């Protein structure tokens, strides 16, 4: 009896050239996917950092705008008599007018007297926007409102919109604030951002 063995007609494997071509194709595909992932990650970081910087700027502006607008608040509505403490800077309730610092005073206890403890001071310390409340029970030391401040500029305008350095002539205050995330990446290639916001506040009591 004769036994016949049937083998596959083609038992050849891949040639070296075919393997090299396959490796090159896979490499190109992986490079494309890696590039796509890096671009997506950078876009996410940029968007996330921009939102953080915008929120910090809004928080800082909102608080300063509210207090600056009410500077010199006098619940009696009458002129400040000589027998009582008048607000700093005359009726404006503003003082220490610099590009990066501003003091605000209001009659917060509604007794008609502007006392030294009824003051709030905003200053830029390095990259921290700080607020100090001189009221009893207030901040004994300046407290950081937001960090990551790259630039802060107060501009004081008179009734004609011209810059002034005299507290008694101030009718509005312009604020320009530039922020970035406190944990800002070291390079622009990884989502580094900077946000600038500005506002102009008319003094309600002038």
NUGU-413724 format. One record per residue (C-alpha): residue in three letters; residue number from 1; x, y, z. Coordinates in steps of 0.1 Angstrom, whole numbers. Each point is the difference from the previous one (the first is absolute). Example, Ala and Ser with C-alpha at 12.3 -4.5 7.8 and 13.67 -1.06 7.14 Angstrom:
<sites>
<site><residu>Ala</residu><num>1</num><x>123</x><y>-45</y><z>78</z></site>
<site><residu>Ser</residu><num>2</num><x>14</x><y>34</y><z>-7</z></site>
</sites>
This chain:
<sites>
<site><residu>Unk</residu><num>1</num><x>0</x><y>0</y><z>0</z></site>
<site><residu>Unk</residu><num>2</num><x>13</x><y>34</y><z>-9</z></site>
<site><residu>Unk</residu><num>3</num><x>-7</x><y>30</y><z>23</z></site>
<site><residu>Unk</residu><num>4</num><x>-1</x><y>33</y><z>-17</z></site>
<site><residu>Unk</residu><num>5</num><x>7</x><y>31</y><z>21</z></site>
<site><residu>Unk</residu><num>6</num><x>-17</x><y>33</y><z>-11</z></site>
<site><residu>Unk</residu><num>7</num><x>18</x><y>31</y><z>10</z></site>
<site><residu>Unk</residu><num>8</num><x>-10</x><y>36</y><z>-5</z></site>
<site><residu>Unk</residu><num>9</num><x>8</x><y>12</y><z>-34</z></site>
<site><residu>Unk</residu><num>10</num><x>17</x><y>32</y><z>13</z></site>
<site><residu>Unk</residu><num>11</num><x>19</x><y>-1</y><z>33</z></site>
<site><residu>Unk</residu><num>12</num><x>20</x><y>32</y><z>-5</z></site>
<site><residu>Unk</residu><num>13</num><x>1</x><y>26</y><z>28</z></site>
<site><residu>Unk</residu><num>14</num><x>6</x><y>38</y><z>-2</z></site>
<site><residu>Unk</residu><num>15</num><x>31</x><y>13</y><z>-17</z></site>
<site><residu>Unk</residu><num>16</num><x>22</x><y>24</y><z>18</z></site>
<site><residu>Unk</residu><num>17</num><x>-10</x><y>28</y><z>-24</z></site>
<site><residu>Unk</residu><num>18</num><x>-37</x><y>-7</y><z>8</z></site>
<site><residu>Unk</residu><num>19</num><x>7</x><y>2</y><z>37</z></site>
<site><residu>Unk</residu><num>20</num><x>19</x><y>33</y><z>-4</z></site>
<site><residu>Unk</residu><num>21</num><x>-29</x><y>15</y><z>-20</z></site>
<site><residu>Unk</residu><num>22</num><x>-25</x><y>-11</y><z>26</z></site>
<site><residu>Unk</residu><num>23</num><x>21</x><y>14</y><z>28</z></site>
<site><residu>Unk</residu><num>24</num><x>3</x><y>33</y><z>-18</z></site>
<site><residu>Unk</residu><num>25</num><x>-38</x><y>2</y><z>-6</z></site>
<site><residu>Unk</residu><num>26</num><x>-7</x><y>-7</y><z>36</z></site>
<site><residu>Unk</residu><num>27</num><x>26</x><y>26</y><z>11</z></site>
<site><residu>Unk</residu><num>28</num><x>-17</x><y>26</y><z>-22</z></site>
<site><residu>Unk</residu><num>29</num><x>-34</x><y>-8</y><z>15</z></site>
<site><residu>Unk</residu><num>30</num><x>13</x><y>1</y><z>36</z></site>
<site><residu>Unk</residu><num>31</num><x>18</x><y>33</y><z>-7</z></site>
<site><residu>Unk</residu><num>32</num><x>-32</x><y>15</y><z>-13</z></site>
<site><residu>Unk</residu><num>33</num><x>-20</x><y>-12</y><z>30</z></site>
<site><residu>Unk</residu><num>34</num><x>26</x><y>13</y><z>24</z></site>
<site><residu>Unk</residu><num>35</num><x>0</x><y>34</y><z>-17</z></site>
<site><residu>Unk</residu><num>36</num><x>-38</x><y>1</y><z>2</z></site>
<site><residu>Unk</residu><num>37</num><x>0</x><y>-9</y><z>37</z></site>
<site><residu>Unk</residu><num>38</num><x>26</x><y>27</y><z>8</z></site>
<site><residu>Unk</residu><num>39</num><x>-20</x><y>26</y><z>-19</z></site>
<site><residu>Unk</residu><num>40</num><x>-31</x><y>-9</y><z>18</z></site>
<site><residu>Unk</residu><num>41</num><x>17</x><y>1</y><z>34</z></site>
<site><residu>Unk</residu><num>42</num><x>15</x><y>34</y><z>-8</z></site>
<site><residu>Unk</residu><num>43</num><x>-34</x><y>13</y><z>-11</z></site>
<site><residu>Unk</residu><num>44</num><x>-16</x><y>-13</y><z>33</z></site>
<site><residu>Unk</residu><num>45</num><x>27</x><y>16</y><z>21</z></site>
<site><residu>Unk</residu><num>46</num><x>-3</x><y>33</y><z>-18</z></site>
<site><residu>Unk</residu><num>47</num><x>-37</x><y>1</y><z>4</z></site>
<site><residu>Unk</residu><num>48</num><x>1</x><y>-11</y><z>37</z></site>
<site><residu>Unk</residu><num>49</num><x>27</x><y>26</y><z>8</z></site>
<site><residu>Unk</residu><num>50</num><x>-18</x><y>27</y><z>-18</z></site>
<site><residu>Unk</residu><num>51</num><x>-32</x><y>-7</y><z>20</z></site>
<site><residu>Unk</residu><num>52</num><x>19</x><y>0</y><z>33</z></site>
<site><residu>Unk</residu><num>53</num><x>17</x><y>34</y><z>-9</z></site>
<site><residu>Unk</residu><num>54</num><x>-33</x><y>15</y><z>-11</z></site>
<site><residu>Unk</residu><num>55</num><x>-18</x><y>-11</y><z>32</z></site>
<site><residu>Unk</residu><num>56</num><x>28</x><y>15</y><z>21</z></site>
<site><residu>Unk</residu><num>57</num><x>-2</x><y>33</y><z>-18</z></site>
<site><residu>Unk</residu><num>58</num><x>-38</x><y>1</y><z>3</z></site>
<site><residu>Unk</residu><num>59</num><x>2</x><y>-7</y><z>37</z></site>
<site><residu>Unk</residu><num>60</num><x>25</x><y>28</y><z>6</z></site>
<site><residu>Unk</residu><num>61</num><x>-18</x><y>25</y><z>-22</z></site>
<site><residu>Unk</residu><num>62</num><x>-34</x><y>-7</y><z>15</z></site>
<site><residu>Unk</residu><num>63</num><x>11</x><y>6</y><z>35</z></site>
<site><residu>Unk</residu><num>64</num><x>20</x><y>31</y><z>-7</z></site>
<site><residu>Unk</residu><num>65</num><x>-28</x><y>15</y><z>-22</z></site>
<site><residu>Unk</residu><num>66</num><x>-26</x><y>-5</y><z>27</z></site>
<site><residu>Unk</residu><num>67</num><x>21</x><y>17</y><z>27</z></site>
<site><residu>Unk</residu><num>68</num><x>14</x><y>28</y><z>-22</z></site>
<site><residu>Unk</residu><num>69</num><x>-35</x><y>9</y><z>-13</z></site>
<site><residu>Unk</residu><num>70</num><x>-12</x><y>5</y><z>36</z></site>
<site><residu>Unk</residu><num>71</num><x>31</x><y>21</y><z>11</z></site>
<site><residu>Unk</residu><num>72</num><x>-8</x><y>30</y><z>22</z></site>
<site><residu>Unk</residu><num>73</num><x>-35</x><y>-14</y><z>8</z></site>
<site><residu>Unk</residu><num>74</num><x>-17</x><y>25</y><z>24</z></site>
<site><residu>Unk</residu><num>75</num><x>-33</x><y>-13</y><z>13</z></site>
<site><residu>Unk</residu><num>76</num><x>-10</x><y>35</y><z>14</z></site>
<site><residu>Unk</residu><num>77</num><x>2</x><y>15</y><z>-35</z></site>
<site><residu>Unk</residu><num>78</num><x>13</x><y>32</y><z>15</z></site>
<site><residu>Unk</residu><num>79</num><x>34</x><y>17</y><z>-3</z></site>
<site><residu>Unk</residu><num>80</num><x>26</x><y>-12</y><z>24</z></site>
<site><residu>Unk</residu><num>81</num><x>0</x><y>25</y><z>30</z></site>
<site><residu>Unk</residu><num>82</num><x>33</x><y>11</y><z>14</z></site>
<site><residu>Unk</residu><num>83</num><x>-8</x><y>-17</y><z>33</z></site>
<site><residu>Unk</residu><num>84</num><x>1</x><y>-34</y><z>-16</z></site>
<site><residu>Unk</residu><num>85</num><x>26</x><y>-20</y><z>-19</z></site>
<site><residu>Unk</residu><num>86</num><x>-5</x><y>6</y><z>-37</z></site>
<site><residu>Unk</residu><num>87</num><x>8</x><y>-28</y><z>-25</z></site>
<site><residu>Unk</residu><num>88</num><x>36</x><y>-2</y><z>-12</z></site>
<site><residu>Unk</residu><num>89</num><x>6</x><y>18</y><z>-32</z></site>
<site><residu>Unk</residu><num>90</num><x>-28</x><y>24</y><z>6</z></site>
<site><residu>Unk</residu><num>91</num><x>-35</x><y>-12</y><z>-9</z></site>
<site><residu>Unk</residu><num>92</num><x>14</x><y>-27</y><z>-24</z></site>
<site><residu>Unk</residu><num>93</num><x>10</x><y>-24</y><z>28</z></site>
<site><residu>Unk</residu><num>94</num><x>31</x><y>-9</y><z>-20</z></site>
<site><residu>Unk</residu><num>95</num><x>37</x><y>4</y><z>10</z></site>
<site><residu>Unk</residu><num>96</num><x>34</x><y>-15</y><z>-6</z></site>
<site><residu>Unk</residu><num>97</num><x>-5</x><y>4</y><z>-38</z></site>
<site><residu>Unk</residu><num>98</num><x>27</x><y>-20</y><z>-17</z></site>
<site><residu>Unk</residu><num>99</num><x>1</x><y>-22</y><z>-30</z></site>
<site><residu>Unk</residu><num>100</num><x>0</x><y>-32</y><z>21</z></site>
<site><residu>Unk</residu><num>101</num><x>-17</x><y>11</y><z>33</z></site>
<site><residu>Unk</residu><num>102</num><x>-32</x><y>16</y><z>11</z></site>
<site><residu>Unk</residu><num>103</num><x>-16</x><y>8</y><z>33</z></site>
<site><residu>Unk</residu><num>104</num><x>-38</x><y>2</y><z>3</z></site>
<site><residu>Unk</residu><num>105</num><x>-21</x><y>14</y><z>29</z></site>
<site><residu>Unk</residu><num>106</num><x>-37</x><y>-2</y><z>7</z></site>
<site><residu>Unk</residu><num>107</num><x>-22</x><y>7</y><z>30</z></site>
<site><residu>Unk</residu><num>108</num><x>-8</x><y>-37</y><z>4</z></site>
<site><residu>Unk</residu><num>109</num><x>-16</x><y>4</y><z>35</z></site>
<site><residu>Unk</residu><num>110</num><x>-24</x><y>28</y><z>-12</z></site>
<site><residu>Unk</residu><num>111</num><x>9</x><y>24</y><z>28</z></site>
<site><residu>Unk</residu><num>112</num><x>9</x><y>29</y><z>-22</z></site>
<site><residu>Unk</residu><num>113</num><x>37</x><y>-1</y><z>10</z></site>
<site><residu>Unk</residu><num>114</num><x>27</x><y>-13</y><z>-23</z></site>
<site><residu>Unk</residu><num>115</num><x>23</x><y>-18</y><z>25</z></site>
<site><residu>Unk</residu><num>116</num><x>36</x><y>-12</y><z>-7</z></site>
<site><residu>Unk</residu><num>117</num><x>-12</x><y>-36</y><z>5</z></site>
<site><residu>Unk</residu><num>118</num><x>-25</x><y>3</y><z>-29</z></site>
<site><residu>Unk</residu><num>119</num><x>26</x><y>-4</y><z>-26</z></site>
<site><residu>Unk</residu><num>120</num><x>10</x><y>-27</y><z>-25</z></site>
<site><residu>Unk</residu><num>121</num><x>33</x><y>-1</y><z>-17</z></site>
<site><residu>Unk</residu><num>122</num><x>7</x><y>-18</y><z>-33</z></site>
<site><residu>Unk</residu><num>123</num><x>37</x><y>-7</y><z>-9</z></site>
<site><residu>Unk</residu><num>124</num><x>20</x><y>-21</y><z>-25</z></site>
<site><residu>Unk</residu><num>125</num><x>26</x><y>-20</y><z>19</z></site>
<site><residu>Unk</residu><num>126</num><x>21</x><y>-18</y><z>-26</z></site>
<site><residu>Unk</residu><num>127</num><x>-26</x><y>-20</y><z>-19</z></site>
<site><residu>Unk</residu><num>128</num><x>-26</x><y>0</y><z>28</z></site>
<site><residu>Unk</residu><num>129</num><x>-29</x><y>25</y><z>1</z></site>
<site><residu>Unk</residu><num>130</num><x>-5</x><y>7</y><z>37</z></site>
<site><residu>Unk</residu><num>131</num><x>-28</x><y>16</y><z>20</z></site>
<site><residu>Unk</residu><num>132</num><x>3</x><y>14</y><z>35</z></site>
<site><residu>Unk</residu><num>133</num><x>-30</x><y>9</y><z>21</z></site>
<site><residu>Unk</residu><num>134</num><x>8</x><y>23</y><z>28</z></site>
<site><residu>Unk</residu><num>135</num><x>-34</x><y>-5</y><z>18</z></site>
<site><residu>Unk</residu><num>136</num><x>0</x><y>-16</y><z>35</z></site>
<site><residu>Unk</residu><num>137</num><x>-1</x><y>-37</y><z>-6</z></site>
<site><residu>Unk</residu><num>138</num><x>12</x><y>5</y><z>-36</z></site>
<site><residu>Unk</residu><num>139</num><x>33</x><y>-11</y><z>-15</z></site>
<site><residu>Unk</residu><num>140</num><x>29</x><y>6</y><z>23</z></site>
<site><residu>Unk</residu><num>141</num><x>23</x><y>-5</y><z>-30</z></site>
<site><residu>Unk</residu><num>142</num><x>-6</x><y>3</y><z>-38</z></site>
<site><residu>Unk</residu><num>143</num><x>-19</x><y>-30</y><z>-13</z></site>
<site><residu>Unk</residu><num>144</num><x>6</x><y>-14</y><z>-35</z></site>
<site><residu>Unk</residu><num>145</num><x>-31</x><y>3</y><z>-22</z></site>
<site><residu>Unk</residu><num>146</num><x>14</x><y>-17</y><z>-31</z></site>
<site><residu>Unk</residu><num>147</num><x>35</x><y>-10</y><z>-11</z></site>
<site><residu>Unk</residu><num>148</num><x>17</x><y>-1</y><z>-34</z></site>
<site><residu>Unk</residu><num>149</num><x>-4</x><y>37</y><z>-6</z></site>
<site><residu>Unk</residu><num>150</num><x>25</x><y>11</y><z>-27</z></site>
<site><residu>Unk</residu><num>151</num><x>-10</x><y>36</y><z>-2</z></site>
<site><residu>Unk</residu><num>152</num><x>-24</x><y>24</y><z>18</z></site>
<site><residu>Unk</residu><num>153</num><x>-6</x><y>36</y><z>-8</z></site>
<site><residu>Unk</residu><num>154</num><x>-24</x><y>25</y><z>16</z></site>
<site><residu>Unk</residu><num>155</num><x>-7</x><y>31</y><z>-20</z></site>
<site><residu>Unk</residu><num>156</num><x>-18</x><y>29</y><z>17</z></site>
<site><residu>Unk</residu><num>157</num><x>-22</x><y>22</y><z>-22</z></site>
<site><residu>Unk</residu><num>158</num><x>-16</x><y>34</y><z>7</z></site>
<site><residu>Unk</residu><num>159</num><x>-35</x><y>11</y><z>-11</z></site>
<site><residu>Unk</residu><num>160</num><x>14</x><y>7</y><z>-35</z></site>
<site><residu>Unk</residu><num>161</num><x>16</x><y>-35</y><z>-3</z></site>
<site><residu>Unk</residu><num>162</num><x>35</x><y>14</y><z>4</z></site>
<site><residu>Unk</residu><num>163</num><x>25</x><y>-18</y><z>23</z></site>
<site><residu>Unk</residu><num>164</num><x>5</x><y>17</y><z>34</z></site>
<site><residu>Unk</residu><num>165</num><x>21</x><y>-6</y><z>30</z></site>
<site><residu>Unk</residu><num>166</num><x>-22</x><y>20</y><z>24</z></site>
<site><residu>Unk</residu><num>167</num><x>-24</x><y>-22</y><z>20</z></site>
<site><residu>Unk</residu><num>168</num><x>-26</x><y>28</y><z>3</z></site>
<site><residu>Unk</residu><num>169</num><x>-3</x><y>3</y><z>-38</z></site>
<site><residu>Unk</residu><num>170</num><x>-5</x><y>-37</y><z>-7</z></site>
<site><residu>Unk</residu><num>171</num><x>-33</x><y>-9</y><z>-16</z></site>
<site><residu>Unk</residu><num>172</num><x>8</x><y>-34</y><z>-14</z></site>
<site><residu>Unk</residu><num>173</num><x>26</x><y>-27</y><z>3</z></site>
<site><residu>Unk</residu><num>174</num><x>13</x><y>-21</y><z>-29</z></site>
<site><residu>Unk</residu><num>175</num><x>15</x><y>-34</y><z>8</z></site>
<site><residu>Unk</residu><num>176</num><x>21</x><y>-22</y><z>-23</z></site>
<site><residu>Unk</residu><num>177</num><x>8</x><y>-35</y><z>13</z></site>
<site><residu>Unk</residu><num>178</num><x>22</x><y>-27</y><z>-16</z></site>
<site><residu>Unk</residu><num>179</num><x>-1</x><y>-34</y><z>15</z></site>
<site><residu>Unk</residu><num>180</num><x>12</x><y>-35</y><z>-7</z></site>
<site><residu>Unk</residu><num>181</num><x>-5</x><y>-34</y><z>18</z></site>
<site><residu>Unk</residu><num>182</num><x>20</x><y>-2</y><z>32</z></site>
<site><residu>Unk</residu><num>183</num><x>14</x><y>-33</y><z>-11</z></site>
<site><residu>Unk</residu><num>184</num><x>9</x><y>13</y><z>-34</z></site>
<site><residu>Unk</residu><num>185</num><x>20</x><y>-24</y><z>-23</z></site>
<site><residu>Unk</residu><num>186</num><x>36</x><y>10</y><z>-7</z></site>
<site><residu>Unk</residu><num>187</num><x>-4</x><y>0</y><z>-38</z></site>
<site><residu>Unk</residu><num>188</num><x>-25</x><y>13</y><z>-25</z></site>
<site><residu>Unk</residu><num>189</num><x>-1</x><y>-35</y><z>-16</z></site>
<site><residu>Unk</residu><num>190</num><x>-18</x><y>-15</y><z>30</z></site>
<site><residu>Unk</residu><num>191</num><x>-30</x><y>24</y><z>3</z></site>
<site><residu>Unk</residu><num>192</num><x>15</x><y>32</y><z>14</z></site>
<site><residu>Unk</residu><num>193</num><x>-26</x><y>28</y><z>-1</z></site>
<site><residu>Unk</residu><num>194</num><x>-4</x><y>36</y><z>12</z></site>
<site><residu>Unk</residu><num>195</num><x>-33</x><y>19</y><z>4</z></site>
<site><residu>Unk</residu><num>196</num><x>-6</x><y>38</y><z>2</z></site>
<site><residu>Unk</residu><num>197</num><x>-32</x><y>15</y><z>12</z></site>
<site><residu>Unk</residu><num>198</num><x>-9</x><y>36</y><z>7</z></site>
<site><residu>Unk</residu><num>199</num><x>-29</x><y>20</y><z>14</z></site>
<site><residu>Unk</residu><num>200</num><x>-9</x><y>36</y><z>7</z></site>
<site><residu>Unk</residu><num>201</num><x>-19</x><y>8</y><z>32</z></site>
<site><residu>Unk</residu><num>202</num><x>-19</x><y>32</y><z>6</z></site>
<site><residu>Unk</residu><num>203</num><x>-1</x><y>11</y><z>36</z></site>
<site><residu>Unk</residu><num>204</num><x>-36</x><y>-2</y><z>10</z></site>
<site><residu>Unk</residu><num>205</num><x>3</x><y>26</y><z>27</z></site>
<site><residu>Unk</residu><num>206</num><x>16</x><y>27</y><z>-22</z></site>
</sites>
